[in-house]
Amino acid sequence: MTRRTSSAARAALVAFGIALGLAAGEIALRAGLPVGVYLPEHVNHPGKTLTRGRLRGTTRILVLADSMAEGPRAWPRLLEERLDAKGGQRYEVDNFGLDGIGPYTEEYLLRLRGFSLKPDVVLIMFNADNDLRDVLEVMDGPRWKQVMRELLRPNFYLFWYVRESWLRKLHPRLRPWYSVWRDDLMADGASRGIPEAVLRERIERIPKELLPKPEGPQVNVYLLRLAVLEPERIVRDWVMDNHDLARAEAESMRTLDRISESVVAHGARVAVAVVPPCFQVSERCVALYRAIGFDMPAAATRAHRRFERLLSWAKDAGIPAVDLTQELRRGPSESLYRQFDMHWSPAGHERVAARIESFLREQALLPGAEARR
């Protein structure tokens, strides 16, 4: 055996050992350890393992959503508390809201974990801004990226555990948030052909109090990233209603069709809640977007026909749907969002939980409730 052959054999053996170790870890997580190191239980139901199968005397509602529902005190938990406070029928709201996921990943999560819980109602919270971008990113990306997005993220627990441990614990300790964020942006901008001077100018115009601090970001990093790399995005996506997002919209409808058909096939009912971007609700949010560098024309803050098309699709499909825009605009809206973010504050989650509860009752999706015509 030559030296080159011997080296190749050792490398193959090492690779096989690593793959075998990862497979063993994945099997162990699925077979015996608490399920979901970065799945819904881990994020939204800490210390609790969701029981599979039907629960006697309990109506089970499964929520599919992105970061607008993520967290142990987000609106799904508040909804459960509101329903249980009425007495009589018991309820369990299983929150599958996770940061950064869209319709594709929600569909996989539902098939992988959701149906085993035997839900009575599946409520899809569709983010009319982020979810369309998520679909477009997958549609136009390479196939390996689609697989990573749709398969690895929701299906491989070990992959999520390693990734989250690195991002949330080790990485920020090695390098401050700001330098990580800045260097990543500069590299991404260069790959897009944006001149270095332009990137530096865009970063410098962001108010210093909004930039990432050593302990972490003050503003949602996703927003800061878009403001530096694509400051015209609000105009392109919300005012011009461009062709790319029209394609993503059509694909989103097809994905929602598949989800609703599979939910009905499993003996459950499906409903949809449409979420507006914060700049269509809160003036403070508009000011924040402008402060960090977005071109925010007045037209972008008005209601958009995208909501009408989503609601029209739901009506044609016979799916109960609610647009949360008017509810979030009702009364003082500034306190409904975090100060430097596009996500809801505790008051925002309370209001959304109350509206979702009344919506479920109006549509007779809860035991004993009669549909309102």
N, C-alpha and C positions, 0 to 999 in steps of 0.2 A: 504494500500500500504506500503510495507516494505521500509526501508531506502535504500537498495540496488536497488530496483526497481525504487524508486524515483530518485536516482542519475543517473541511466541508462536513464530514461526518459528525464531528464534535458540535459544529454550529447547528446542524439539523437536530442533534440530540438535545441541545440546550433549548432550541425553539420548541421542540416537542414537550420538554419538561415544563416550560412556561405555559404552553397551551393547556397541558394536562392540569397544572395547578390552578389556572383560571377556571377551567371547566369544573374542577372539584369544588372550588369556592362558590361558583354559581349554583351547583347542585346542593351544596350545604345550605345556602341561603334559601333556596326554594323548598328544601325538604324539612329542615329542622329549626332554623333560626327565625326570629321575627321577620315577617315578610315586608319588604318595602323600605330598604335603607334610604332610598330617595324616591319613594313612591308616595301616594296619597297618605297612607298611615303615618309615615315618618314626618311629613310636613304639616298635615292638617289634623291628625288625630294622634298626637304624641302619647305614648304609654298605652295605646289601645290597638288591638288587632281586630280588624273588621271581620265579623263572623260570616262565613259563607253560607249560602242557602237562605231559605225564607225564615223569618222570625215570626213566631206565632203572635197574633194580636198586634202586629207592628206594620205600619205602612212605611215602606222604604223608598226614599227619594235619592237618586244618584245625580250628582252635579258634575258636568263636564265643562271645564273652563280653563282660562289661563291664569295669570297672576292676579286678576281682578277678584278671584275667589280664594287665593292662597293664604294659608295661615290658620292657626287654631282658633282665632276669634274673628274670622272673616264672616261674611253674611250667611253662608250655609249653616254655620254653627248657631248663629243668632236666629235663623229661621227655625231650626230644630227646637230651640228653647221657646220660641213664640208658639209653635204648634203644640208642644208638650204642656205649656202653661194653660191651655184651654181645657185640659183634663179629658178623660174618656179614652179615646183612641191614642195609642202610642205611635211615635214617629222616630225614624232614624234617617238623618240626612248624611249621606256618605259623600264627602267632598273630594273630588278628583281634580281640583284646580291646582295647576302647577305652573310656575314661572316659565315663560318662553314657549309653551306648546301651542299648537294650532289644531285645526280640524283633523289633519291626517293622524297626528299623534293621539288625539282624543279618541279617534276611531280604534286605534290599536289598543289603547288603554282599556277601552270598553270591552273589546273582545278578549284581551288578556286577563283582566281582573274584574271588570264591572259586571259581566253577566253571571259570574259565579256567585255574586251577592244576591241575585234574584230580586232586582229592584222592581217596584210597582210603577214608578215614574222615573224617566230619565230627562233631566232638565239641561239643555245645552245653552250655555251663556256665550253668545257669539259677539266678539269684539269687532265692530264694523271697521276698525282701523287696523289693529295688529293682526287679526286672523287672516285678512286678505293679503297682507304682506307675507305672512308665513307661508301661505299657499303659493304665492308668486315665487318666493325664494326657492321652494322645492320644485315647482314646475320648470323653472329656467336653469336650475342647477344640474350638475352632473349626476349620473345615476348613483354613484357611491355616496354622494351627499344625501340623496333622497333616502337611501337605505339607512344611513346614520341617523337621519332625522326621524324616520318613521319606525325603525326597528330597534336600533341600539338603545336609544334614549329611554323608551318605556319598557323594554323587555329585559335588559341585562342589568340586574341589580348591582353586581360587582362593579360594572363600568360606572354607574352613577355614584357608587360609594367612593371610589378612588377619585373621580372627577370633583365631587363636592368637597371631599376632604382637602384636596389640593387648593381649590378656589377659595374656600371659606376659612381654612385654618393655616395651612403652611405658606401658600404663595404670598399673602399680604405681609407676613412676618419677614419674609426674605427681602421683599422690595416694597416701598411705600405705594399705596394705591395710585397716587398721582403719577409717579414715574412709570408704573405699569401701564396705566391708562394712556398717558401721553405717547410713550414709545409705540404702543400697539396702534394708536391712531396714525402716527407718522408712517409706520410701515404699511398700514392698510391704504392710507391716502396715496403713498408712492406707487403701490401696486395698481391703483386706479388712474395713475398719470396726473395726479394733482400736484402742482409744484410745492416744494417744501415751504417756500416763503408764504404761499397762500394758506397752507395748513397752520403755520405758526401764527399768522394774523388772525385766523378764525378762532384759535385757542385763546389768544391774548384778549380778544374782545369779549369773552365770557366773563361776567363779573367774578372777581376773585373769591367772593364769599360762596359762590356756587360751585367752584372747582373741587375735585376730590381732595379730601384731607388725608393725612397719614392714617387716621383711624377708619377711613372709608369715605364713600361719596356722599355729598349733600343733596345732589340732584340725581334722579334716575340716570344711570350710566348710558342706557340705551338712547335717551333723549340727547345727552351731550354728544354721543357718537354721531347721531344723525345730523345734529346742528353743525358739526365740523365737516363731515363728509358730504352731506346732502342738504345744505341750508334751504334749497328751493323745493324740498320734497312736499311740504304742505301745499304749495301752489300746484305742483304737478299732480298730486294725488286727489286733492279735495276740490280745487277750483276747475282744473282742466278735465278731470274725470277721464284719465288717459286710457288708452287701449289695453295696456298691460293689466291694469287693475280690473278692467272689464272681463278679461280672460280669467283672472283669478276669481272674480265673482262667480262666473259660470262654473268653474271647477269647484268652488266652495259649495254651491248648490248641489252639485252632483255628490260631493262627499256627505253633505247633510242628508241627502236622499238615501244614501247607503246606510248611514247611521240610523235614520228613522225606520227604514225597512227592517233592519236587523233587530231593532228594539221591539217593534211590533211582532216580529217572528218569535221573540222570546217571551211574549205574553205581557209586555209592559206598554205604557203609554209614553209619548214623547212630547216635549214642549220646548219652546225657544224663547230666550230673553236676549234682546239686542241692546248692546252697550254702546253709547256714543263716546267719541274721544272727549277728554276733559275740556278742550278748548271750545267745544260747542255748548258748554254748560257754565264754566267759571271764567269770569274776567281775570281773576288772578292767574289762572292757568294760561290764558292768552298772553298776559304780561310776562309770565315765565318763559314761554316759547320765544317771544320776541327778544327777551333779555339774553338768552343763550345763543341767539343768532339765526333763528328761523325767520323767513320772510312770511309774515302772517297778515295777508290781506283780509279785509272785513268779510269777504265772500266765504272764506274758509271757516268762519265761525257760525255761519247760518246752517239751518237744517239742510240735508243733502238728499238727493233722490235715491242714493244708495240704500237708505233705510226703507224707503217705499218699495224698492225692488225686493229687499229681503222679506218684508212683511207680505208683499204680494205673493212671493214664492211660498211662504208658509200657509197663506190662505188657500192657494190653489192645491197644496198638498194636504189640506185638512189638518194642519198642525197648529195648535194654540200657540200664539206668539204675543209678546209684549215688548214695546219699545220703551226703554227706561228714560228716554230723553226728557219728556215732559215732567216726570216725577222728580228727576234730579234738578230741573230748572225751577220747580215749585218752591217758593219761599227763598230764604237766603241759601245760596249755593256755595259760597266761598268756604264755609267750614266743612264741606263734604269731601274735600280733597286734601291730601297732605300738603304742607307748605311748599315744598320743593319737589313735587312729584305729580305724576298723572294718576296715581292710585288713590282709592278712597280712604278717608280718615275713619275712625270709629263711628263718627256721626253718619258718614256716607254709607258704611256697611249697615247701620241700623235702618236707614231709610230704604235701602235696597231690599233688606230682609222683609220689611213691612210690605213693600210693593209686591214682592214675589209671593208672599203669603196670600195677599188679597187676589192676585192673579190666579194662583192655583185654586182658590175657592170659586172665583168667578167662572173658571173653566171646568168645574166639577172634577178636578183631578185629585181631590181629597175625599175620603169617605164621608158620606152624608151631605156633601155640598151639591147644590144644584146649579147647573150652568145658567148664566145670565145671557139673555138674548139682546 
